[in-house]
Amino acid sequence: MKKIEIYSDGACRGNPGPGGWGALLRFGAHEKRLYGAETLTTNNRMELMATIEALRALSEPCEVTVWTDSQYVKKGMTEWLPGWKARGWKTAAKEPVKNADLWVALEKEAARHRVDWQWVKGHAGHEGNEEADRLANLAIDEMQETRA
């Protein structure tokens, strides 16, 4: 089984506001960069999209380490998801889970792989995370340039 490293990040200018997501995928010496943007979104949605799209890009089941600076993504996948599902996509406070559409998509993509979820402090010089952040912001810049 191939071992892949994914560095994912989301960015938003205003929350909500224009947002972007970026992901760096590494397999040995190979690297792939992915990014995209939305005109009106939230930072958490972009964090989720980065990870969804990175996992979706893998054409076969892999052993994946996902590096994210989002506790929301990491804890959602490693702690909160079973409870949300057991409560019919409600939080412990009986409120609807925010971004449930993306959590369903992320769970589906992650299920195809063996995923190890790792948190890394954002904006702390971690090379993979910095590149994912750069890609997320590039996505916003490119979207705003085409709309100008």
Disulfide bonds with the S-S distance in Angstrom:
none
